[in-house]
């Protein structure tokens, strides 16, 4: 088997091409968005959002059928309700924001599962959770393209606002910045990307495409731009190799991509020169050697 | 005081959070080019005072004027330094990029940095003596260096009024001395500083003027005339030392036999 046969020929199939293009497009926007989520400590919010969009999509399906636009709007409304609802809960009651988020999203997810089981048309819950590369249609590609382009455009236009709001929200506000607007923008982009990633990777696993490259890049990079670029590159590489592995092994594509990302993450956790486990252990060992305990 | 130029003027200012009155009936003038310590017990309204200057809080009463303009038109003149602890110092960013943030408010989204922006950044880095650190990631800085990066960013803003929220918190003796020195040099250059401070001795050493708060104005003016025993007692209500006789507990202590 030549290299060409190994790497190129799987993509002679239309569905493989579509799956790859969709995954690569979302790798770029996911890498950008994930970096911000990680830096703002909103990783778990992303996780919660990925589950809570289910009932919105189920209701949209029920009313409008399987139109991507309707599904997206349904998901967005459910996502916003969770985010705003938990913000409101934490301000009006004693419940802290993380607990409010955790409780709301699981209720939403439960409602979604309940709705799905009552739907006249059978939707495969497995598809929602894990996606299927076979089901990426040309219109899904259009959705991925628009979402990815929009995300990149927002990051270019609002780059300074996003950086300030992430690094120092108080300073941002003091210089006349609109923090709430940036926050809402990121929330909407997250939901958009989750929905766009649903067909290829499933909603839950497409979050992996955001967070894992970003966390991994965080272990290696000391500047903001490098972090963003590294995260995108890692996502692109893993998407490509994940889809290939999925082709040869028959394992679900989303799982393969996430496992590739996971492998790079674990290697980074161990070997990163400044923040890795290994360098920490060596550092500690050195320190212990420098202290001499004696009994006198 | 018949000073010709007061850069900030509070007139009967009141701020309320719901039923709680944070500041009431506050009238005071801050002369241009003065270095002011804002003092008072916890919850006395020190942060509220700074936030009111920034226009973040709706005033329930009165008005604040900055220069001869109303507060809302004066944002570019104000530089605000949040507490150092509110920042994630592991954030992947270099010193220069942080100082450059001071120029962001002047730029439209599509505008690139101009020569004047680069000059302002270099000048700020230079003035605070952190030019050699410019390309270091901020995670490698000491507390004192972190504080200077913040000051440099404020300088790069081109502001002439500086609002510092507890700038001395967490600094060691050397860094404290350095910051005090920087503030004194700013006074000479005619910059106006308002800083929330906890430590009286530090306030007496580093600041020319003081504003003592306890949800209302207790005293303001030259620092030594503000920090009198009587003023402190009325701001802090409780006497400063619970027990004036330091040996009392030693005498009454019981030792295991």
Interface residues (C-beta under 8 A of the other chain):
Chain A: X39 X157 X158 X159 X160 X161 X163 X164 X166 X167 X168 X170 X171 X173 X174 X175 X176 X177 X218 X221 X222 X223 X224 X226 X227
Chain B: X54 X56 X75 X78 X79 X80 X81 X82 X86 X87 X88 X91 X92 X93 X94 X97 X98 X101 X104 X105 X107 X109 X110 X137 X139 X153 X157
